[in-house]
Amino acid sequence: MDEQKKYKSVCVVDENGFFRTVQRAYRNPRDPSTFLLKPNAIDTDPPDHKKLRNYFAKWDHINEKWEYIDKDEKSEETDYTTAELYQNMTDLEKETEALRILTFVRNERLKDTDVYVLRAFEANEPVEEDIRNYRDQLRKLPNQIRDGVFEKPVMSEKFLENEERIRKTPASELIIFKDWPKTPEKITHGI
């Protein structure tokens, strides 16, 4: 196993199958012949980077290949602006969307700490206590919100801005939630 690579690159897609990024998949310590893939990870080569300037890459699970969709094409789903969709949402839909965004941000923050857990695992050392506590607090958030320990997040008014500004806004700023756990100093979040 010492000569085998500890990881390999895999593609990550969103819930609709669109290419998002490439990330590392590490060997399974219980079965070194396999790799541990995160949800929405696909063990395939990334799409042609030259085509990504003008096209979205979408994974075709049936034919197991990338489809390229022209970025200029408008689908029926994108006829409304985000502001229009936001204004027409019911309170329950806004609550559900705010929780979905919170879960997304929480998952991204957990990913930002994965490297520290993997380093500790590879060095056969325990994970630092502040990282372990932070990850534990992040994992508990949805249940604590459901149980009424913390107030539910709400969608911010940023959804009323123009499309370009919304796209450039970090997901954590699209909701109002004041009970995030304190981030350890060594962690930087890109979201």
Backbone bond lengths (Angstrom), bond angles and torsions (degrees), N, CA, C in turn:
res aa  C-N    CA-C-N  psi(-1)  N-CA   C-N-CA  omega(-1)  CA-C   N-CA-C  phi
1 M - - - 1.456 - - 1.513 111.76 -
2 D 1.326 119.40 -23.66 1.452 121.15 -177.62 1.522 112.07 -61.34
3 E 1.356 116.98 -29.78 1.443 120.00 -178.75 1.523 111.77 -84.30
4 Q 1.320 118.25 -16.27 1.456 121.74 179.45 1.523 109.71 -77.43
5 K 1.337 115.42 147.60 1.462 119.49 175.55 1.515 109.28 -66.56
6 K 1.342 116.02 144.89 1.463 120.66 179.10 1.518 111.93 -77.93
7 Y 1.324 116.66 -19.53 1.458 120.26 -178.28 1.520 109.75 -150.26
8 K 1.323 115.42 168.61 1.458 121.83 171.75 1.517 107.75 -143.26
9 S 1.313 116.37 161.85 1.460 121.73 -179.64 1.523 109.95 -85.89
10 V 1.333 115.19 137.14 1.466 122.19 176.49 1.527 107.92 -133.88
11 C 1.317 116.29 162.12 1.473 121.62 -179.29 1.520 110.11 -95.02
12 V 1.318 116.02 146.15 1.459 122.23 176.47 1.530 107.82 -114.59
13 V 1.318 115.54 133.12 1.467 121.39 178.01 1.525 108.67 -120.05
14 D 1.338 116.39 159.73 1.461 119.60 176.56 1.525 109.49 -83.11
15 E 1.342 116.47 -174.17 1.461 120.45 -175.74 1.528 112.66 -65.61
16 N 1.346 117.46 -15.51 1.461 121.28 178.22 1.525 112.69 -100.58
17 G 1.323 117.01 2.73 1.460 121.12 177.74 1.515 114.83 91.20
18 F 1.355 118.49 5.31 1.457 120.67 -179.61 1.534 110.17 -81.49
19 F 1.331 115.46 138.06 1.463 122.53 -179.54 1.525 110.11 -60.99
20 R 1.342 116.16 133.98 1.462 121.49 177.90 1.526 111.95 -117.15
21 T 1.341 117.91 -47.67 1.456 120.17 -175.38 1.527 109.86 -167.13
22 V 1.323 114.71 178.42 1.465 122.19 172.90 1.514 106.35 -115.00
23 Q 1.313 116.71 139.38 1.466 120.57 178.10 1.516 109.57 -140.26
24 R 1.315 115.81 170.99 1.461 121.05 179.05 1.521 110.98 -87.78
25 A 1.328 114.53 141.06 1.464 121.21 170.76 1.527 105.50 -115.50
26 Y 1.318 117.28 124.95 1.460 121.87 -176.49 1.522 110.98 -93.37
27 R 1.331 114.75 154.95 1.461 120.42 178.67 1.516 110.50 -61.39
28 N 1.311 114.66 145.96 1.450 121.82 176.43 1.530 107.70 -75.86
29 P 1.338 119.03 118.60 1.465 119.81 -178.13 1.536 112.42 -64.59
30 R 1.325 117.15 -23.81 1.468 120.14 179.91 1.528 111.87 -85.04
31 D 1.333 116.82 -23.59 1.462 122.00 179.04 1.519 107.71 -144.62
32 P 1.333 117.82 86.17 1.469 121.80 -174.79 1.526 114.96 -60.46
33 S 1.315 118.54 -8.89 1.470 119.81 177.59 1.527 111.17 -82.38
34 T 1.350 118.13 -7.16 1.459 122.10 -179.65 1.527 110.45 -121.16
35 F 1.322 114.68 166.08 1.461 121.27 178.40 1.527 109.15 -118.43
36 L 1.326 116.17 150.17 1.463 121.87 178.59 1.524 108.87 -89.05
37 L 1.330 116.07 113.86 1.460 121.17 179.35 1.515 109.67 -101.18
38 K 1.326 115.99 133.88 1.457 120.71 175.72 1.520 108.99 -76.11
39 P 1.347 116.72 163.10 1.468 118.32 175.75 1.526 110.23 -56.02
40 N 1.314 116.20 144.16 1.458 124.17 -179.76 1.525 113.60 68.84
41 A 1.335 117.84 14.66 1.456 121.01 175.04 1.524 108.45 -97.36
42 I 1.325 115.27 141.66 1.455 121.58 -179.07 1.515 108.33 -126.12
43 D 1.312 116.56 130.76 1.453 122.21 179.72 1.521 109.08 -83.45
44 T 1.329 115.43 82.43 1.462 121.60 -179.41 1.522 109.04 -154.34
45 D 1.322 115.76 166.85 1.457 120.12 175.56 1.523 109.28 -70.54
46 P 1.321 117.52 148.64 1.469 119.48 179.11 1.527 111.00 -67.94
47 P 1.331 117.08 161.21 1.467 119.93 177.81 1.526 110.54 -66.43
48 D 1.313 115.52 163.25 1.463 122.50 179.22 1.533 109.07 -60.71
49 H 1.331 116.94 114.21 1.463 120.79 -174.76 1.528 112.88 -64.45
50 K 1.330 117.73 -26.10 1.466 120.17 178.64 1.534 111.00 -68.80
51 K 1.320 116.07 -33.95 1.470 119.70 -179.93 1.528 111.70 -74.34
52 L 1.336 118.09 -21.93 1.459 120.88 -175.59 1.525 113.02 -69.16
53 R 1.328 117.00 -11.27 1.471 119.27 175.88 1.525 111.20 -67.44
54 N 1.336 115.96 -37.10 1.463 120.54 -174.37 1.522 114.01 -116.53
55 Y 1.322 116.55 -6.62 1.454 120.02 -175.06 1.531 111.31 -133.41
56 F 1.332 115.70 153.15 1.448 121.78 167.69 1.521 105.82 -91.28
57 A 1.323 117.15 141.21 1.463 120.83 176.23 1.519 107.97 -100.83
58 K 1.320 115.91 126.60 1.462 121.77 179.34 1.520 108.32 -123.20
59 W 1.342 116.32 131.73 1.453 121.14 -178.32 1.525 110.36 -78.55
60 D 1.324 115.35 126.14 1.458 122.31 177.07 1.528 106.74 -95.45
61 H 1.338 116.82 103.34 1.461 121.47 -175.83 1.525 112.71 -66.73
62 I 1.328 117.67 -28.82 1.459 120.68 -178.15 1.528 110.40 -73.03
63 N 1.336 116.66 -50.36 1.470 120.77 -178.40 1.524 112.83 -90.46
64 E 1.326 115.96 -3.78 1.465 122.83 179.52 1.517 112.75 50.53
65 K 1.355 114.28 56.17 1.460 120.54 176.77 1.528 108.53 -154.52
66 W 1.328 115.67 166.20 1.457 121.69 178.96 1.520 109.94 -83.00
67 E 1.336 116.30 135.07 1.460 122.99 170.13 1.520 106.00 -102.67
68 Y 1.318 116.97 145.14 1.457 120.69 179.27 1.525 108.96 -113.46
69 I 1.334 115.51 123.87 1.462 122.09 -176.84 1.524 108.35 -114.42
70 D 1.321 116.28 126.02 1.458 122.39 -178.35 1.528 109.94 -57.70
71 K 1.326 116.56 129.45 1.467 121.10 -179.09 1.523 112.67 -66.05
72 D 1.313 117.14 -22.93 1.458 120.67 -178.65 1.517 113.15 -82.82
73 E 1.337 116.71 -16.03 1.461 119.47 179.43 1.516 109.77 -67.20
74 K 1.321 116.11 134.29 1.467 120.98 176.35 1.506 107.91 -100.37
75 S 1.304 116.90 131.35 1.455 119.37 175.11 1.526 108.10 -98.46
76 E 1.296 115.99 166.96 1.468 120.43 179.17 1.526 110.68 -60.35
77 E 1.321 116.54 -31.09 1.464 120.65 -177.47 1.523 112.05 -70.96
78 T 1.323 119.16 -22.30 1.461 121.31 -175.42 1.527 112.72 -103.57
79 D 1.322 118.47 16.54 1.455 120.96 179.28 1.522 112.10 -71.01
80 Y 1.331 118.47 -24.67 1.458 122.55 -179.20 1.517 109.95 -97.43
81 T 1.326 116.20 145.71 1.461 118.74 174.16 1.525 108.57 -76.34
82 T 1.302 115.57 161.97 1.461 120.14 178.15 1.521 110.43 -61.51
83 A 1.319 116.71 -39.18 1.469 120.49 179.20 1.532 110.57 -61.83
84 E 1.336 116.65 -41.51 1.468 120.13 178.68 1.529 110.89 -64.65
85 L 1.321 115.79 -43.01 1.467 119.15 178.49 1.526 110.39 -62.19
86 Y 1.337 116.09 -43.72 1.461 121.29 -179.73 1.528 110.84 -60.27
87 Q 1.313 117.07 -45.83 1.464 121.10 -177.63 1.529 112.45 -65.99
88 N 1.325 117.17 -26.33 1.462 120.84 -178.91 1.530 113.46 -93.51
89 M 1.323 117.16 0.06 1.463 120.00 -179.66 1.528 110.73 -76.27
90 T 1.328 115.80 144.78 1.461 120.20 172.61 1.522 108.56 -76.74
91 D 1.320 117.34 167.33 1.466 120.59 177.66 1.529 110.69 -60.30
92 L 1.333 116.82 -39.87 1.467 120.60 179.23 1.526 110.76 -64.52
93 E 1.329 117.69 -40.46 1.464 120.95 178.11 1.527 110.86 -65.20
94 K 1.333 117.07 -39.83 1.471 120.24 177.80 1.524 110.58 -65.31
95 E 1.320 117.02 -40.86 1.465 121.08 178.36 1.527 110.15 -63.22
96 T 1.327 116.60 -44.99 1.462 121.18 179.67 1.521 111.33 -63.38
97 E 1.319 117.04 -42.83 1.464 121.15 179.83 1.526 110.70 -66.12
98 A 1.325 117.85 -40.83 1.471 121.24 178.39 1.531 110.11 -62.11
99 L 1.322 117.47 -40.81 1.471 120.56 177.46 1.527 111.15 -67.10
100 R 1.331 116.58 -36.47 1.455 120.03 177.87 1.533 110.51 -65.02
101 I 1.329 116.98 -42.14 1.463 120.77 178.17 1.519 110.13 -65.52
102 L 1.340 117.36 -42.65 1.460 121.03 177.81 1.531 110.07 -58.21
103 T 1.319 117.50 -45.26 1.462 120.98 -179.99 1.522 110.55 -63.31
104 F 1.320 117.10 -41.04 1.466 120.69 177.20 1.528 110.62 -60.08
105 V 1.333 116.71 -49.51 1.465 121.00 -179.16 1.532 110.19 -62.66
106 R 1.327 115.95 -43.16 1.466 120.26 178.61 1.536 110.05 -58.68
107 N 1.333 117.60 -44.84 1.467 121.37 179.85 1.523 111.62 -64.21
108 E 1.331 117.14 -38.33 1.462 120.43 177.69 1.532 110.31 -66.22
109 R 1.318 116.85 -38.75 1.470 120.08 178.13 1.527 110.57 -66.85
110 L 1.308 117.50 -36.39 1.472 119.99 174.63 1.525 110.24 -63.98
111 K 1.334 117.02 -41.71 1.472 120.64 178.38 1.518 110.76 -60.51
112 D 1.343 116.36 -37.60 1.464 120.32 -179.79 1.528 111.77 -62.88
113 T 1.329 117.65 -21.23 1.462 120.47 179.78 1.532 112.23 -99.41
114 D 1.325 117.59 -7.95 1.470 121.06 -178.17 1.525 112.30 -55.85
115 V 1.324 117.10 -38.11 1.459 120.53 -177.03 1.538 110.93 -59.68
116 Y 1.323 117.59 -36.49 1.470 120.33 -179.71 1.531 111.05 -70.71
117 V 1.318 116.60 -35.96 1.465 120.71 177.38 1.525 109.74 -68.52
118 L 1.332 116.80 -43.11 1.465 120.37 179.94 1.520 111.79 -65.79
119 R 1.322 117.19 -40.26 1.475 119.84 177.33 1.518 110.66 -61.55
120 A 1.322 116.59 -42.99 1.470 120.10 178.95 1.522 109.71 -64.38
121 F 1.328 117.13 -41.64 1.459 121.36 179.25 1.527 110.48 -61.72
122 E 1.345 116.82 -47.14 1.460 120.53 -178.74 1.524 111.92 -65.22
123 A 1.331 117.25 -32.16 1.468 121.14 179.28 1.523 111.72 -87.84
124 N 1.334 116.13 0.42 1.467 121.59 -178.84 1.534 110.67 56.55
125 E 1.335 115.18 42.65 1.465 122.47 179.19 1.523 108.92 -121.78
126 P 1.328 117.04 159.21 1.474 118.25 176.96 1.533 110.60 -72.34
127 V 1.321 116.01 153.34 1.465 121.70 176.46 1.528 107.74 -71.52
128 E 1.340 116.07 139.43 1.463 120.05 -178.77 1.527 109.67 -57.78
129 E 1.333 116.08 143.12 1.458 121.59 -173.53 1.524 112.89 -59.97
130 D 1.353 118.15 -41.63 1.466 119.07 -178.16 1.534 111.21 -65.89
131 I 1.310 117.30 -35.68 1.473 121.19 177.40 1.522 109.41 -69.08
132 R 1.318 116.51 -45.60 1.471 121.39 -179.80 1.529 110.50 -60.02
133 N 1.333 117.41 -45.55 1.468 121.50 179.90 1.528 111.40 -64.93
134 Y 1.325 116.43 -41.99 1.457 120.97 179.65 1.532 110.62 -61.34
135 R 1.322 116.22 -47.02 1.472 120.33 179.54 1.530 110.46 -62.49
136 D 1.318 116.93 -39.97 1.462 121.31 179.26 1.536 110.39 -63.28
137 Q 1.330 116.45 -43.70 1.466 120.30 179.24 1.533 111.03 -64.64
138 L 1.324 116.92 -39.28 1.467 120.04 177.85 1.536 110.90 -63.52
139 R 1.322 116.40 -42.21 1.470 119.79 -179.35 1.526 111.85 -64.77
140 K 1.324 117.52 -32.68 1.465 121.32 -177.07 1.533 113.58 -79.16
141 L 1.329 117.49 -16.32 1.463 120.94 -173.53 1.528 114.69 -50.87
142 P 1.338 119.98 -53.74 1.475 118.41 -177.19 1.529 113.55 -57.72
143 N 1.327 117.18 -41.42 1.467 119.82 179.04 1.523 111.35 -68.08
144 Q 1.328 116.83 -37.53 1.466 119.62 179.15 1.525 111.00 -67.07
145 I 1.321 117.25 -34.80 1.463 120.48 176.16 1.522 108.90 -67.59
146 R 1.322 116.85 -46.64 1.468 120.89 -179.62 1.528 111.50 -60.96
147 D 1.348 116.56 -36.92 1.463 121.24 -178.99 1.526 113.16 -82.28
148 G 1.336 117.67 -1.90 1.460 121.13 176.92 1.518 114.65 84.79
149 V 1.336 118.42 8.92 1.463 121.29 177.09 1.529 109.52 -66.67
150 F 1.335 116.12 -40.64 1.460 122.19 177.26 1.525 108.77 -120.16
151 E 1.338 115.36 153.13 1.460 120.10 175.56 1.518 109.30 -69.58
152 K 1.320 115.76 150.74 1.461 120.63 178.28 1.525 109.11 -69.04
153 P 1.333 116.68 147.40 1.469 118.28 174.80 1.524 109.57 -70.30
154 V 1.317 115.67 156.42 1.463 120.47 175.00 1.525 107.99 -126.84
155 M 1.314 115.24 152.31 1.456 119.81 178.18 1.522 109.28 -70.82
156 S 1.325 115.93 138.55 1.463 119.48 -179.51 1.530 110.17 -82.45
157 E 1.310 115.25 166.56 1.464 121.52 179.53 1.531 111.35 -72.78
158 K 1.327 118.16 -3.23 1.459 121.08 178.89 1.526 110.92 -60.93
159 F 1.345 116.96 -21.11 1.459 120.52 178.44 1.527 112.14 -68.24
160 L 1.327 117.53 -10.95 1.461 120.70 178.36 1.521 112.09 -91.24
161 E 1.339 117.21 -3.42 1.461 121.04 -179.50 1.528 110.21 -81.56
162 N 1.323 115.81 177.50 1.466 118.79 -179.16 1.532 110.64 -71.77
163 E 1.327 114.81 160.76 1.472 121.92 -173.84 1.529 112.58 -55.69
164 E 1.312 117.11 -44.21 1.461 120.98 -176.36 1.536 110.97 -62.66
165 R 1.322 116.82 -43.17 1.473 120.37 179.44 1.524 111.20 -66.71
166 I 1.331 116.71 -36.88 1.469 119.68 179.08 1.522 109.43 -64.58
167 R 1.345 116.64 -43.88 1.471 120.30 -179.37 1.517 112.04 -61.95
168 K 1.332 116.91 -33.29 1.463 120.80 -177.57 1.530 112.52 -85.41
169 T 1.315 117.59 -8.58 1.462 121.07 -178.70 1.526 110.01 -79.72
170 P 1.339 117.72 128.67 1.465 119.16 175.78 1.531 110.34 -58.39
171 A 1.319 116.32 142.13 1.469 120.86 -176.37 1.526 111.81 -55.92
172 S 1.331 117.52 -34.06 1.466 119.83 -178.95 1.525 112.37 -65.15
173 E 1.340 117.37 -19.49 1.458 121.01 179.13 1.530 112.41 -93.15
174 L 1.328 116.58 -2.39 1.463 120.02 178.73 1.528 111.59 -84.52
175 I 1.328 115.57 -9.36 1.462 120.17 176.05 1.523 109.16 -127.00
176 I 1.314 114.92 159.80 1.461 120.76 173.69 1.517 106.09 -109.35
177 F 1.333 114.65 114.57 1.465 121.57 -179.98 1.513 107.74 -150.50
178 K 1.323 117.21 118.06 1.466 121.25 -172.24 1.526 113.86 -99.58
179 D 1.315 117.86 1.34 1.468 119.56 -172.93 1.525 114.62 -108.90
180 W 1.346 117.35 28.55 1.461 118.84 175.03 1.526 108.93 -64.22
181 P 1.338 118.25 141.87 1.470 118.70 175.82 1.532 110.05 -66.47
182 K 1.329 115.19 154.41 1.468 120.67 -179.65 1.523 108.72 -65.60
183 T 1.326 115.62 127.78 1.461 122.16 -178.68 1.525 109.98 -78.20
184 P 1.341 118.48 129.56 1.470 119.88 175.01 1.527 110.20 -57.97
185 E 1.324 116.64 147.78 1.467 121.99 -173.87 1.516 113.70 -57.07
186 K 1.339 117.87 -35.75 1.463 120.27 -175.41 1.524 113.49 -76.75
187 I 1.319 117.53 -10.37 1.466 122.02 -177.65 1.525 109.14 -91.77
188 T 1.327 116.30 131.62 1.456 120.61 171.93 1.527 107.11 -120.44
189 H 1.309 115.53 131.08 1.455 120.64 -179.65 1.521 109.38 -102.41
190 G 1.322 114.63 134.19 1.453 119.62 178.09 1.514 111.85 -91.36
191 I 1.326 116.27 2.47 1.456 119.19 -175.98 1.520 110.76 -128.28
